[in-house]
Amino acid sequence: MPDRDLARVPPVVAVVGPTAAGKSDLSLDLALELGGEVVNTDAMQVYRGMDVGTAKLPVSERRGVPHHLLDLLSVREPASVAEFQRWARAAIAEVRGRGRVPVLVGGSALYTRAVLDRFDFPGTDDAVRARLEAELADAGAPALHRRLAEVDPEAAAQVLPDNGRRVVRALEVVEITGRPFSASLPRLEYADPAAVQVGVAIDRPDLDARIERRVEAMLAGGLVEEVERLLADGLAEGRTAGAAIGYREVAAYLRGELTLDEARERTVAATRRFARRQESWWRKDPRIHWVRWDDPDRLTRALEAVRPLL
């Protein structure tokens, strides 16, 4: 996304913030106001059938706004940040090419940053990856995360301890490049200057309560049945989809390893931890224009941040 005359191209607007803060509603408001289309940046919403547990908006609730990068993969297929970057930048170019404003929204901070910022991906080594994956299967993600913390504390602070795939990738990059994985993470520099981020700010007690209500609603809305269907489609073999919060806990319930109450409690706790990590990531970015989740004028304030690029 090279520099260009900003007056000639619609801006790229990204709505960011923790899960359950209300990003989807604001993204729809902005898309309708700006003549835009939504581009998903949630790592798990790219999977077909992962609807209830990812809070994917059904078509009936999208208010007629076109959505991109949803339902692309089966749950058996892995997804990578590099691959998603290509998809998203192509979708953004297509939307802008029609004179529309792409509005990015999703809970995956790394995916959003990979799309917006200058972010080049190190190579890979199949032998190193296979060895680390074997160690992951044998020792578990927390053990490998402790090793990552020793060799690259900055990367360890940004990768969840139970995200085995990301831990393996970080260790692989350290081994094959001799440089910290954190050195390959995106810089705070937009790849295209016609970009703006609007963050949805929410107090922790309010967020915790919303997360608990969301998990309850997911279970009441058919999450168990969804996981049953996806397990039949190969969810347990999916390296990316199989690790999704909520899905792994319900899968453990279906295997008889947890009660449903325990699965619910673990999903709430994991989602809250994830939200804390998201907040930590986003708060380090001084470019974000924050609006309160419950501010009745939040759309107006968000538009104020976008207007200089229009």
Secondary structure, DSSP 8 states (H G I E B T S, - for coil): -----GGGS--EEEEE-STTSSHHHHHHHHHHHHTEEEEE--TTTTBTT--TTTT---GGGSTT--EES-S-B-TTS---HHHHHHHHHHHHHHHHHTT-EEEEE-S-HHHHHHHHB--------HHHHHHHHHHHHHH-HHHHHHHHHHH-HHHHHHS-TT-HHHHHHHHHHHHHHSS-GGGGS--SSBSSSSEEEEEEE--HHHHHHHHHHHHHHHHHTTHHHHHHHHHHTTGGG-TTGGG-TTHHHHHHHHTTSS-HHHHHHHHHHHHHHHHHHHHHHHHT-TT-EEEETT-TTHHHHHHHHHGGG-
